Amino acid sequence: MKEITNDLCPVLSIQQLARTSTMYWDDKYGTHTVSSEVISSMRIMMTEDSNNAVSSSFLLDDDSSIPFSVDDISKSMTEIEVTDVDMPPLIRENSGFSFLHQRKD
């Protein structure tokens, strides 16, 4: 628990950590890798912290005071022509990605 909260993810709230931990599934081994004891400890901490309104959100909060919009951001982005980007060797050498070699002229 200490490793997760202090070393691995110190910026996340206990609610965010608990949510992530309970949803985590290791595809390689087909197991949950966060022990039930740790998840239990997180639930206890969440209960103790439930009086704090700031920490009750599972998601990152939106801050409407930010002085720009999505349109402003999209206008400031430079357009990249995908055909000008060189493919990594693993994709270039794999025949399954041959459709990416076809460039529109």
N, C-alpha and C positions, 0 to 999 in steps of 0.2 A: 504494500500500500504506500509506504514511504517513497519507494523508488518511483512509482507512478506519479504521485502528487508533487514530489519535489524535483525529481531528476528528469523524468520522461516528458511530462506535460504540465509544467508549473503554471502556465497562463490560463489553463482551463479551470472552470469552476468544478466543484465536486459533483454537481448535477450533470454537467457535460461529460465528465469522466465516467460516471456511473452509467449514463446512457450509452456511451461508446463501448464501455467494457461489457455490458450485457448484450450488445448487438454484435460484438466481435466474434468471428468464426474463422478458424485456421483451415483454409481450403486444403493445404498440403496434408495435414494429419486428420482432418475432419473432427476437430475438437474445439471447445472453448478454451482459450489459453489463460484467461483471467480466472483465478480460483474463486470458488464460492465464498471462501472466507473473506477475500478482499472485497468482493461485491457486497457482502453482508456489512463489512466495515463502512463502505461507502454509503450504504443505505442509512446506517446509524448516523453518520456525519451529516447526511442530507436532512434527517429528522431534526437533529440538533440545530442545524443552520436554517430551518424552515421559516424562522421569524425574519430573516433577512430578505426583503423583497427583491433586491438586486440579484441575488443568487438563485432565484426561482426559475430562471429561464434556461431551457435546454439548449437553445440556439443562441448564436451571437446576436446581440440586440442591434436593430437598425438605429442609426443616429440621424434623425431628420434635420439636424442643425448643420450638416455638411453642405457647404455652399455651392455644390455643383450637381448636375444631373447626369443621367446615363447618356443623353444626347451630347452633352459637353464632352464626355469622355470619348465617345465614338468619333466625334469630330476631330479630336486631338490625336487620334491614332493614325499612323502612317499605313497606307495600304501596301500589302505585300503580294506580289504576283507569285503564286505557288509554283508555276513552271520555272521560275528563276532560282528555286531552292534545290540544291543538290541533295539527293537521297542518300541516307547512310548506306554503307556497303552491305550490311546484312539484308536490307530491303532490296537493294539494287541487284544482289546476287540470287535472291530467292524468286523462283519462277512464279510463285503464288501472287507476287505483287507486280507482275508484268504489265497489268493495266495502268500502272502508274508511270510506266516508261513512255506511254503514248502522250505526246505533247501536242496541243492544238497550236497550229501556226497561223 
